[in-house]
Structures are given as C-alpha cells and as structure tokens.
Amino acid sequence: MTFEAVVFDLDNTLCRRTGDVDTAYRRAFDLVGAEPFGAPEELWAALDGPPDPDDRTGYLGAGFARVAARHGRSEVDPIALAAALLDGIDDADVEFLPCAERALRASRAAGEVGILTNGPERRQRTKIDALGLESGTDAIVYAGDLSRRKPHVDPFEAILSELGVPADRALYVGDSLGYDVAGAHNAGLYAAWLSGGDGPGEYTPEYVLESLCDLEAVLAE
C-alpha cells in the first residue's frame, strides 16, 4: 500500500513525559497540607479510561478519590490534589519515543505528515514547540479545541482537509485502540497501532507495531 499521508497521535505515540512525576506527586500533598498516601503508579491504575482534555483536574481527581478510599483518607480533597499535581507538571518536559524521529523522516519521504491530538492547543502546543515538530509537519489539528474529538470523524476530516489527501490514502498512527484505531476506521483511514506488546482484542488495525521502529517497513511495502 502506498500512502500519500501519515498522521500521528502525539502523547505516547511520538513523545512521552520526562519530568520527575514522583517529585510532583509528593509536592502535591505538600501544597494541600496532607500526609502523602499511595504512589503515582497507583493513581495511574485508578484512572478511568483516557484523559478528558477539557477536564484534566476532574479526571485526575476521580483517580485520587479512588486511591484515597483504598487508604482510608477520604478527608483529603481529591480535586485540590489533582490541581496541585497538574501545577507541578511541566508540559515542556517531553522527549521523543524510540525511533519517532526516524518514523517522521520516513513519513516525510512518503508524502504529507500531520499530527492529530485530542488535547487542546493551549497544552499540546508546548510539547510541539519543545520537540520542534511544527517545522517538520504539514498540518496539526488540536481536537480538544473542536466540538468533537477522536474517535469521532470530525478531527480526522479536519486533518485530511488540511493535508489535501483522501482518507483511503492516509495512515493514522496511534497507541489507543478505542480512540486512534476506532477513530481512524470511522473516518476511512488505515490504522497503525502501537501495541506495546498487547493484542488488539476486538479491533482490527491494518498494522500492529511494537514500536515506531517498525513504521519504515510498513511505508516501504
């Protein structure tokens, strides 16, 4: 299959955070004047699905509430903890995932390159700038600023319109089955899923990648 465009998700597809989350977690408790409980790993496991780009505080707050219940600490305000944690995280502290830059170069050689992220520009633009991604892409769509986000078709149609490429000639690369693969298929794009070693379950991405290192071979087919 020859693609005329490759569109990437951003978080946990092209990049990941590098900041000291453990320190930010402990600092959040200091800021609200509470003795720490739990750990970042326990909070992440308690979160329900992908984050809500419009309400990161509420999303993390619900996770903190679940962790607090397990530790018998219901007196601590989970929303205050979530707000304090977010204040301590710098969105510019990001790095490329392995082979991300190589995958971007291979995609550029194949055709147009786009980025479609579910986050709003006010947050995601910091990461884009920190990684220098804007100069190497033809279009960026921040679905968090649209009326509908992935897996709805609207953001996919928006990026395809900007790239000037039909859906059946475009490949979408992302790490989420329910948002990236489902959304790409809803909009008629091919999907390459970063599996992390897991199975796709009931989803059927055309390509399953262990990492972005595998994308060059897909584009060379």
N, C-alpha and C positions, 0 to 999 in steps of 0.2 A: 504494500500500500504506500503510495506517495502522498505525503501530506503537504498542504500549502501553508499551514499554520500550526504552531504548537502553543497552547495556552497552559500556564502553570498556576496552580494554587500557590499561596505564599507560605503560611505558617506550617511547619513540619513537612513541607514539601521542598521548598527552596532553602528555607532557613530555620534556625532554632535559636532559642534564647541562650545567652551565655552568662547572664547575671547570676549572682550568688543568691539563689532562691531561699536557701536555708537561713541566711542572714536576714533577708527581707521578711521571712516568716516570723522569726523571733522578734524583730523590730516591731512588727505589727502589734504584738502583745504588749510590748513596752509602751507603745503610743496610746493604747487604750487602758493602760494601767492594770493589766491582768497577768496572772501567772500562766506561762505557756502550757498548752496541752497538745497532744498529737504531734504530727510532723507533716511536712509538705506532701510526702507520698500518700499519707492517709487522706489528706484533703483532696488530692487529685483523684484518688479512687472513689471518693464520696460524691464527686460531681456527676450530674445527671446529663449525659449527652454532651454535644459540642457547645461551646460558649455562646451566649446571646450577645452579638456585637452591640446591641442597644442598651444592655444592662449587665455589664461585667460585674458590677458590685453585687447585684441581686443574685447572679449566677454563683459567684464565689461565696456569698453569704449563705445560700442554701447548703452548700457543701460544709461550711464552718458549723452550721446548725446541726448537721448530722454528726460531725465529729464531736461537737460539744455534748450531744446526747450520749454518745458512747462513753465519754469520760466524766459524765455527771457534772458538767459545767454549764448548765443552762442559764446561769446568771450573767454570763458574758454575752454582750451584744454581737451577734454574728455579722450584722451589716457593718458595724463600726470596724470590726476586724478585717472584713473584706476591703473596705475603703482604705484602711491603713496599709494593708498588703499591697494594693494597687499603687498607692503613693510611693511605695519603696521599690517598685519595679520600673526600670528604665527601658523603654521600648527600643532604644538605640543599641542596647546590649544584645546584639544578634550576630550570628555567623552563618555562612553558607553550610548546608549539609554536604556530606561527601559527594563529589562528582557534580554538584549543582552547576558550577561554572562551566564545566565541560559539557554538561547537558544543554546549557544555554547556547554555547557556541555551536553545537551540533544542530540545534533547532534553528539558529540563525542561518546556517548553511542550507537548511531545508526550505526556509521561507520566512513568513512573518512570525513574530514572537509576541505573545501577550501574557499579562498577569491578571487573574481574576480572583479576588479575595473577598471573603464575606465580611471582613471588617470595614469600618468607616475610614475615610481618608485621614481624619484627624489623628488616628492612631497608627494606621498602617503606613502612612507616608513617611513617618520617622524611620521605619525599618527599610523602606525602599531607598531612602536617601543614605542611610548608613551603609547599605550594601552597594550603592551606586548602580541600582538596577534600571533607573529610568533611561539612561543613555543607551542601554542595550535592548530596549523593548520598543515595540511599535504602538502598543496601547496598554493602558492599565485601567481596570474597572474596579471600583470600590463598592461592592454590592451592599455594604452596610449603609450606604447613603441612598440606595434605591428603595422603592416601595416593597420590593420582594427580593429575597436573597436566594442563594443556592439552597435547596435543589430545584427551585422554580426556574423556568426557562428564561425569564427576563434578563438576568445578568449575562447569561450566555449569549443571548441575542444581541445584547449591547456590545459585548466584546467582538463578536463576529462582524457586526456592522462597522465598528471602528477599524477592524483589520481588513475588511472588504473580502472576506473569504466565506464560502458556503459551509454549512455545518458538516456536510459529508466529506469535506476535505480538511477537516480540522481534528486535532488530537488534544484532549484535555488530560493533564497530568495532576493527580492529587492523591492525598493519603486517606481520604474519608470515603467509605463506601456509600453511606447514606446521603452525603452532600455532593461529593465530587463525581463519583461514578453515576449515581442516580440522576443528578442534575445534568451531566453531560449526555446521558442517554435520553433524558426527557427532551433535550434540545436538539438531538440528532447528531451529536459529536461522537467520535470514537473516544474511548476512555483507557488511560494507562494508570493503573492503581499501584501505589507504593505500599506493598503488603506488610513490610516489617516481619516477614516470616509467617504471617497468618494466612488463613484461607478466606476466599471471598464469600463463603456462605451462599445465600440465595442470589447474590449479584453475579453478573457475568461480564466483567470488564474484558475488553478485547486483549489487553496486555496486562500481565501481572509482573511488576518489577520488585526485586528485592531491595534495590536502591536506584538512585538516578544514574549510577554507573551502567545500568542496563539499557538506558534510553537510546544510546547511539546505535545499538544493534537493531532496535525497533525502527528507527528512522532510515536505516540502511537497507531495509527489506524491499 
